[in-house]
């Protein structure tokens, strides 16, 4: 797995000094998520184009950052099996002045849906200038890279095929908890696969951030009144009293990320690839129960064992009788 990612990096470096360019007197057009027409300075790599609002970045440092992010992109591509859809506003059919936006654009904008914002299932990440500056300066000073873009890649790579098999089919729901859990989980996997040194999170060691996600599962397991039905299904989690004091108030989607990370820690680095290989083979979910069954089937394939008892008895998920019987037959023999 890591060898394949390294090969991507080596081939990129061989082409024009990693195919990076910064043209100081030329900008390209970019249409923001809010429909605003902007001009930006492009820095490109194999898969990405960083669209900066000014020219103060050192090309060598930006090149190193983009090289790491290219490897993360390649990892996501390997795991999910497909690239994000072209950007609806900045794709190759939107005019030549938009630059080479067949690449995934990472654009600085004054306002977006957060510090960073990634389109769900298609190319496009926006980041506020101050956060790009912070990401750049921390990397230049320490060699550590903020997790923000790794997370937003998870939104980009949440493709329609995965969505149709794993997303909950709840009428009127406002949150895509499985998509959020995927991005939260995969940011750790992508940073691990690319051997990225993580920068601090909100001024705290990155390990504290991971520990806080794990804490969601600990709290869930310690309270027998909490179930899949009243947490993940409805995108809810009890308030954690001391989270503000520790600057670590997180979203309910972190519970699913904690479960995903727990499975990966139990069953090793190949768990994630096996999980998504199985997703490719599973039928589309017509109901939320179908999506739950699909998740447990994929997790069992990732672990190479029947995980129905873990999900039903320990994690308090519903599992249909048909899915439980199928898992029992498939993994009747001892794990290999």
LOVO-985895 format. One record per residue (C-alpha): x, y, z. Coordinates in pm, 1 decimal, decimal comma. Each point is the difference from the previous one (the first is absolute). Example, Ala and Ser with C-alpha at 12.3 -4.5 7.8 and 13.67 -1.06 7.14 Angstrom:
# LOVO-985895
+----------+----------+----------+
|     east |    north |       up |
+----------+----------+----------+
|   1230,0 |   -450,0 |    780,0 |
|    137,0 |    344,0 |    -66,0 |
+----------+----------+----------+
This chain:
# LOVO-985895
+----------+----------+----------+
|     east |    north |       up |
+----------+----------+----------+
|      0,0 |      0,0 |      0,0 |
|    264,0 |    253,8 |    104,2 |
|    223,7 |   -111,0 |   -287,7 |
|   -270,4 |     93,9 |   -249,8 |
|    -36,8 |    343,6 |    154,7 |
|    377,8 |     49,4 |     -1,0 |
|      7,2 |    -89,4 |   -369,6 |
|   -253,0 |    272,6 |    -71,6 |
|    222,5 |    250,9 |    178,2 |
|    316,4 |   -114,5 |   -179,3 |
|   -157,1 |     22,8 |   -344,6 |
|   -138,6 |    345,1 |     77,3 |
|    335,3 |    131,3 |    119,5 |
|    161,5 |   -113,0 |   -322,8 |
|   -226,6 |    221,4 |   -209,7 |
|    111,9 |    361,0 |      4,2 |
|    104,4 |     17,7 |    364,1 |
|   -332,2 |   -142,5 |    112,7 |
|   -192,2 |    194,4 |   -263,4 |
|    -31,4 |    300,1 |    230,0 |
|    -28,6 |    350,4 |   -142,4 |
|    -68,7 |    339,8 |    146,9 |
|    -52,3 |    275,8 |   -252,2 |
|     41,1 |    330,9 |    173,1 |
|   -184,0 |    215,0 |   -255,4 |
|   -274,6 |   -234,9 |   -117,9 |
|   -319,3 |   -105,0 |    173,0 |
|   -275,0 |   -243,5 |    -90,5 |
|   -372,3 |     25,9 |     51,1 |
|   -179,3 |   -183,8 |    278,9 |
|   -372,0 |     -5,7 |     86,6 |
|    -55,7 |    -42,5 |    374,7 |
|   -258,7 |   -228,9 |    157,9 |
|   -209,4 |    315,0 |     48,3 |
|     22,4 |     85,1 |   -371,0 |
|    251,6 |    285,0 |     33,5 |
|    240,5 |     40,9 |   -293,1 |
|    356,9 |     32,2 |    134,6 |
|    356,1 |     23,2 |   -132,2 |
|    261,7 |   -218,9 |    161,9 |
|    368,8 |    -89,6 |    -35,5 |
|     42,3 |   -371,2 |    -83,7 |
|    252,9 |   -247,0 |    137,6 |
|    -50,0 |   -341,8 |   -159,0 |
|    100,8 |   -358,9 |     64,2 |
|    -99,3 |   -331,3 |   -150,7 |
|   -351,9 |     -7,0 |    145,4 |
|    -51,8 |    342,9 |    155,9 |
|      0,4 |    370,3 |    -72,5 |
|     40,6 |    234,7 |    294,0 |
|   -164,5 |    334,7 |    -80,0 |
|    150,8 |    264,1 |    226,8 |
|   -119,6 |    357,5 |     40,5 |
|    353,5 |    144,1 |    -10,7 |
|    359,6 |    -99,4 |    -81,1 |
|    182,3 |     -9,5 |    331,7 |
|     49,8 |   -377,1 |     12,1 |
|    341,1 |   -154,1 |    -53,8 |
|    -40,8 |   -233,4 |   -301,9 |
|    229,7 |   -263,9 |    150,5 |
|   -199,0 |    -20,2 |    323,3 |
|   -332,1 |     -2,7 |   -183,5 |
|    142,8 |   -272,1 |   -223,3 |
|     81,2 |   -216,8 |    301,3 |
|   -349,1 |     52,3 |    143,7 |
|   -165,1 |    -85,9 |   -330,9 |
|    219,7 |   -309,5 |    -34,1 |
|   -134,4 |   -129,3 |    333,1 |
|   -357,2 |     86,2 |    -95,3 |
|     45,2 |   -172,3 |   -337,0 |
|     94,4 |   -318,6 |    183,5 |
|   -308,0 |     37,9 |    219,3 |
|   -214,8 |     43,8 |   -311,9 |
|    155,7 |   -315,1 |   -147,7 |
|    -79,3 |   -188,4 |    320,7 |
|   -364,4 |    107,9 |     -6,7 |
|    -16,6 |   -101,4 |   -366,9 |
|    141,6 |   -342,5 |     83,8 |
|   -241,7 |    -57,0 |    287,7 |
|   -321,0 |    123,7 |   -162,3 |
|     72,0 |   -112,9 |   -356,1 |
|   -110,8 |    320,9 |   -173,1 |
|     88,2 |    368,3 |    -21,6 |
|   -243,4 |    275,4 |     99,6 |
|   -231,7 |    136,5 |   -268,2 |
|    116,2 |    315,9 |   -182,1 |
|    -82,6 |    325,5 |    172,0 |
|   -342,0 |    127,2 |   -112,3 |
|    123,5 |    361,2 |    -23,7 |
|    369,5 |    -39,5 |    -85,1 |
|     26,7 |   -311,9 |   -212,6 |
|    158,4 |    -30,2 |   -344,5 |
|   -328,0 |    101,9 |   -169,0 |
|    -17,9 |    337,7 |    172,9 |
|    247,5 |    181,3 |   -224,0 |
|    376,7 |     11,2 |    -50,9 |
|     49,5 |    298,3 |    231,1 |
|    -74,9 |   -221,1 |    299,8 |
|    344,5 |   -158,8 |    -25,7 |
|     58,0 |   -372,8 |     14,1 |
|   -295,6 |    -76,4 |    223,5 |
|    -17,1 |   -357,5 |   -108,4 |
|    223,6 |     -5,4 |    306,7 |
|   -157,8 |     25,0 |    342,0 |
|     -2,9 |    370,3 |     97,1 |
|     89,3 |    114,4 |    350,5 |
|    -97,7 |    366,2 |     -5,0 |
|     32,8 |    280,0 |    251,5 |
|   -324,7 |    189,2 |     60,0 |
|   -101,3 |    257,6 |    259,3 |
|   -303,4 |   -194,9 |    116,5 |
|   -102,9 |   -363,5 |    -38,2 |
|   -177,8 |   -263,2 |    213,4 |
|    280,8 |    -10,5 |    260,0 |
|    376,0 |     37,3 |     28,4 |
|     -3,9 |   -230,3 |   -300,0 |
|   -281,9 |   -142,5 |   -206,0 |
|      1,6 |   -292,6 |   -242,7 |
|   -265,4 |    -83,5 |   -256,7 |
|   -169,9 |   -329,7 |     73,6 |
|     82,6 |   -250,2 |   -273,2 |
|    162,1 |    240,4 |   -244,6 |
|    316,5 |    204,3 |    -48,5 |
|     37,6 |    316,2 |    200,3 |
|    137,5 |    115,9 |    333,7 |
|    -16,4 |    354,6 |    131,4 |
|    209,3 |    132,8 |    287,1 |
|      8,8 |    339,1 |    165,9 |
|    331,9 |    182,1 |    -63,6 |
|    103,4 |     18,0 |    365,7 |
|    -26,7 |   -378,5 |     33,4 |
|    203,5 |    -61,9 |   -312,8 |
|    262,2 |    240,8 |    137,2 |
|      3,7 |   -190,6 |    328,9 |
|     27,5 |   -335,4 |   -178,5 |
|    287,5 |    133,6 |   -211,9 |
|    193,1 |    165,1 |    284,4 |
|    -29,3 |   -297,1 |    237,1 |
|    127,2 |   -233,6 |   -271,2 |
|    284,9 |    235,8 |    -95,6 |
|    109,9 |     31,8 |    363,9 |
|    -47,9 |   -357,5 |    119,7 |
|    -75,0 |   -236,2 |   -289,4 |
|   -338,6 |    -81,5 |    158,5 |
|   -316,1 |     30,0 |   -208,2 |
|   -349,9 |     90,4 |    116,5 |
|   -269,3 |   -263,1 |    -49,1 |
|   -251,7 |    236,4 |   -165,6 |
|     55,8 |    -94,7 |   -366,1 |
|     22,9 |   -370,3 |     88,7 |
|   -348,3 |     30,2 |    151,0 |
|   -145,8 |    193,6 |   -293,0 |
|    133,4 |   -264,2 |   -241,3 |
|   -230,6 |   -236,5 |    187,4 |
|   -297,1 |    211,1 |   -104,3 |
|    120,0 |     14,9 |   -361,2 |
|     48,9 |   -376,7 |    -18,4 |
|   -338,4 |    -86,2 |    153,2 |
|   -124,0 |   -116,8 |   -338,4 |
|   -353,5 |    -83,1 |   -109,6 |
|     61,9 |   -376,4 |     -2,4 |
|    113,2 |      0,8 |    365,1 |
|   -283,4 |    234,8 |     94,9 |
|   -265,7 |   -223,4 |   -154,1 |
|    123,9 |   -297,7 |    202,2 |
|     90,0 |    148,2 |    339,7 |
|   -198,0 |    321,6 |     49,1 |
|   -308,8 |    -13,9 |    221,5 |
|   -333,4 |     35,6 |   -178,7 |
|   -171,6 |    225,6 |    252,9 |
|   -279,8 |    230,6 |   -130,4 |
|     81,5 |    366,5 |     47,9 |
|    336,5 |    -57,6 |    163,9 |
|    236,9 |    296,1 |     -2,5 |
|    328,1 |   -177,5 |     76,9 |
|    194,6 |   -269,0 |   -182,9 |
|    148,9 |   -167,3 |    305,0 |
|    167,0 |   -283,9 |   -192,3 |
|    162,5 |    241,6 |   -245,2 |
|    125,4 |    209,9 |    290,8 |
|    126,9 |   -305,0 |    184,4 |
|    177,8 |   -111,7 |   -317,3 |
|    184,3 |    331,7 |    -37,7 |
|     93,8 |      5,8 |    369,3 |
|    127,8 |   -357,6 |    -13,4 |
|    177,7 |     30,5 |   -332,6 |
|    196,1 |    311,6 |     97,1 |
|    188,4 |   -219,0 |    249,5 |
|     43,1 |   -280,8 |   -251,7 |
|    131,8 |    234,7 |   -270,1 |
|    243,8 |    170,4 |    237,3 |
|    119,8 |   -339,2 |    119,1 |
|     38,4 |   -138,3 |   -353,9 |
|    200,7 |    303,4 |   -112,0 |
|    206,5 |      3,1 |    321,1 |
|    -98,7 |    362,4 |     58,4 |
|    106,2 |    167,6 |    322,6 |
|   -326,6 |    151,1 |    132,3 |
|     -5,5 |    360,6 |    115,2 |
|   -174,8 |     94,9 |    326,7 |
|   -379,9 |     18,6 |      6,5 |
|   -136,3 |    323,8 |    149,7 |
|    335,9 |     52,0 |    166,5 |
|     -4,5 |   -345,1 |    159,9 |
|    209,7 |   -305,1 |    -89,5 |
|   -162,9 |   -193,8 |   -282,7 |
|     -2,0 |   -310,5 |    218,3 |
|   -243,1 |    181,5 |    231,3 |
|   -238,4 |     41,1 |   -292,5 |
|     12,4 |   -371,1 |    -79,5 |
|    -45,3 |    -83,5 |    369,8 |
|   -308,9 |    221,6 |     14,2 |
|   -155,3 |   -184,8 |   -292,2 |
|     69,3 |   -328,9 |    177,9 |
|   -166,3 |    147,9 |    307,7 |
|   -331,0 |     19,6 |   -185,9 |
|     -2,9 |   -377,9 |    -25,8 |
|    100,3 |    -37,3 |    366,0 |
|   -289,1 |    224,7 |    109,4 |
|   -240,7 |   -184,2 |   -228,0 |
|     97,6 |   -341,2 |    134,0 |
|    -19,9 |    114,2 |    362,3 |
|   -364,1 |    108,3 |    -32,6 |
|   -236,7 |   -292,2 |    -74,6 |
|   -273,8 |    246,9 |    -94,4 |
|    195,1 |    110,4 |   -306,2 |
|    -64,1 |   -198,5 |   -314,8 |
|     43,7 |     37,7 |   -373,7 |
|   -366,7 |    103,3 |    -14,5 |
|     37,9 |    307,7 |    223,5 |
|    349,5 |    107,8 |   -110,6 |
|    117,3 |    -74,8 |   -352,3 |
|   -343,2 |    -42,5 |   -155,0 |
|   -116,4 |    343,3 |    118,0 |
|    341,8 |    172,6 |     -1,9 |
|      5,9 |     63,3 |    373,4 |
|    233,7 |    -54,0 |    294,4 |
|    -29,0 |    109,3 |    365,3 |
|    186,9 |    322,2 |     83,3 |
|    347,2 |    -57,5 |    139,9 |
|     20,9 |    235,6 |    295,6 |
|    370,6 |     83,7 |     -4,6 |
|     52,5 |     17,4 |   -375,8 |
|      0,3 |    380,8 |    -22,3 |
|    263,0 |     32,2 |    269,2 |
|    218,1 |   -242,1 |   -195,0 |
|    -81,9 |    163,1 |   -340,9 |
|   -115,5 |   -337,7 |   -126,4 |
|   -374,6 |     16,0 |    -62,4 |
|    -55,3 |   -228,1 |   -297,8 |
|   -298,0 |   -106,8 |   -211,5 |
|   -213,9 |   -316,8 |     36,7 |
|    165,6 |   -138,4 |   -314,3 |
|    310,2 |    -58,0 |    208,8 |
|   -170,5 |   -298,2 |    163,4 |
|     -7,9 |   -182,1 |   -333,3 |
|    359,6 |    107,1 |    -66,6 |
|     98,8 |   -145,0 |    339,3 |
|   -161,4 |   -331,4 |    -89,8 |
|    172,8 |     -3,5 |   -338,0 |
|    336,2 |     78,9 |    160,0 |
|    -57,5 |   -268,1 |    262,9 |
|    -55,9 |   -259,4 |   -272,8 |
|    311,5 |    110,0 |   -185,8 |
|    207,2 |    -22,2 |    319,2 |
|   -134,9 |   -348,6 |     73,0 |
|     41,9 |   -148,7 |   -345,9 |
|    299,3 |    177,3 |   -150,7 |
|     89,1 |    230,5 |   -286,9 |
|   -162,0 |   -220,7 |   -266,7 |
|   -339,4 |     30,8 |    169,3 |
|    -85,2 |    323,1 |   -180,4 |
|     74,3 |   -127,8 |   -350,0 |
|   -187,8 |   -324,2 |     61,8 |
|   -295,8 |    198,0 |    138,3 |
|    -36,1 |    204,8 |   -317,9 |
|     61,9 |   -292,2 |   -232,4 |
|   -300,8 |   -160,5 |    163,8 |
|   -203,3 |    320,2 |    -35,9 |
|     54,9 |    -19,5 |   -376,2 |
|   -163,4 |   -345,0 |     -2,1 |
|   -296,6 |     81,7 |    223,1 |
|   -349,3 |     86,9 |   -130,1 |
|   -136,4 |    352,6 |     20,3 |
|   -190,9 |     76,2 |    319,0 |
|   -372,7 |     56,8 |    -41,0 |
|    -53,5 |     66,2 |    371,6 |
|    203,5 |    114,0 |    297,5 |
|      4,2 |   -359,7 |    124,5 |
|    155,1 |   -105,2 |   -331,3 |
|    273,1 |    261,4 |     49,6 |
|     66,0 |   -121,8 |    354,9 |
|     19,3 |   -359,3 |   -122,8 |
|    240,1 |    105,4 |   -275,2 |
|    229,1 |    174,7 |    249,1 |
|     17,3 |   -307,9 |    223,0 |
|     57,3 |   -225,2 |   -303,3 |
|    284,6 |    222,4 |   -119,7 |
|    152,6 |     20,0 |    348,3 |
|    -11,1 |   -378,6 |     28,7 |
|    174,7 |    -31,2 |   -335,8 |
|    261,9 |    247,9 |    119,9 |
|     57,2 |   -206,9 |    313,3 |
|    -40,3 |   -334,5 |   -180,1 |
|   -238,0 |   -120,5 |    270,1 |
|   -363,4 |     28,4 |    107,2 |
|    -35,7 |    326,0 |    193,1 |
|   -374,4 |    -24,7 |     58,9 |
|     44,4 |    -60,6 |    374,3 |
|    223,5 |    305,6 |     35,3 |
|   -245,3 |    226,1 |   -178,7 |
|   -320,2 |   -138,0 |    152,7 |
|     96,8 |    -94,8 |    354,5 |
|    283,2 |    245,5 |     74,3 |
|    -68,8 |    298,1 |   -224,2 |
|   -380,6 |    -35,8 |      6,9 |
|    -61,4 |     22,8 |   -374,7 |
|   -302,9 |   -163,3 |   -163,7 |
|     81,8 |   -279,0 |   -244,7 |
|   -257,0 |   -179,1 |   -209,8 |
|    -44,9 |   -376,7 |     47,5 |
|     90,4 |    -54,2 |   -365,5 |
|    331,2 |    185,1 |     35,6 |
|     83,6 |   -182,9 |    321,0 |
|    -69,1 |   -337,9 |   -159,5 |
|    208,2 |     87,6 |   -305,0 |
|    293,0 |    101,6 |    216,6 |
|    -33,8 |   -317,1 |    203,4 |
|     21,2 |   -213,3 |   -312,5 |
|    280,0 |    199,7 |   -159,5 |
|    225,5 |    -11,3 |    304,8 |
|    -96,0 |   -340,0 |    139,4 |
|    361,9 |   -108,4 |    -12,6 |
|    258,0 |    155,3 |    238,1 |
|    155,9 |    330,4 |   -121,4 |
|    293,5 |    -43,2 |   -233,5 |
+----------+----------+----------+
